[in-house]
Amino acid sequence: MNSARKSKLKLKQHPPRNPMVVPARQRKAGSHRRTKKSERQAQQRALRKALQA
């Protein structure tokens, strides 16, 4: 009889994940500054404007 019984597999449960982390990581949650690319573009526009005036 003992050999016919099925043994149950016990899995270790992990603690629940923080639901606020995923949206924050997807938004990149960084500093509120212009990117370097946008700063370069602004400098180029300002230079072209100064050369035309």
C-alpha distance (Angstrom), angle and dihedral (degrees) to the residues before:
residue distance angle dihedral
M1 . . .
N2 3.78 . .
S3 3.78 94.0 .
A4 3.82 90.9 54.8
R5 3.81 94.1 57.3
K6 3.78 117.8 98.2
S7 3.76 118.1 -128.9
K8 3.79 118.0 -136.0
L9 3.78 119.3 -126.4
K10 3.80 112.7 -133.8
L11 3.80 115.8 -149.0
K12 3.77 123.6 -161.2
Q13 3.81 110.7 -116.2
H14 3.79 118.0 -135.1
P15 3.79 120.6 -143.0
P16 3.83 114.3 -98.2
R17 3.78 116.0 -88.7
N18 3.78 122.6 -112.7
P19 3.84 105.7 -101.3
M20 3.83 92.4 -153.5
V21 3.80 95.7 61.1
V22 3.80 98.2 69.7
P23 3.84 97.0 55.8
A24 3.80 90.7 44.8
R25 3.79 92.0 52.5
Q26 3.79 92.2 46.2
R27 3.81 90.2 54.2
K28 3.79 88.2 49.9
A29 3.83 86.1 -128.3
G30 3.80 93.1 -138.9
S31 3.77 137.8 146.5
H32 3.79 120.1 -53.3
R33 3.78 96.1 -119.5
R34 3.75 133.4 114.5
T35 3.76 115.1 -92.1
K36 3.78 119.1 -109.2
K37 3.79 89.1 -112.2
S38 3.80 92.7 56.7
E39 3.81 90.9 46.3
R40 3.82 90.6 53.2
Q41 3.80 90.8 49.1
A42 3.81 91.0 49.9
Q43 3.81 90.5 50.5
Q44 3.81 91.0 49.8
R45 3.82 91.0 50.3
A46 3.81 91.2 48.3
L47 3.81 90.8 49.6
R48 3.81 92.9 49.6
K49 3.80 90.3 47.3
A50 3.83 91.2 49.7
L51 3.82 92.3 48.8
Q52 3.81 92.7 50.3
A53 3.82 94.1 49.5
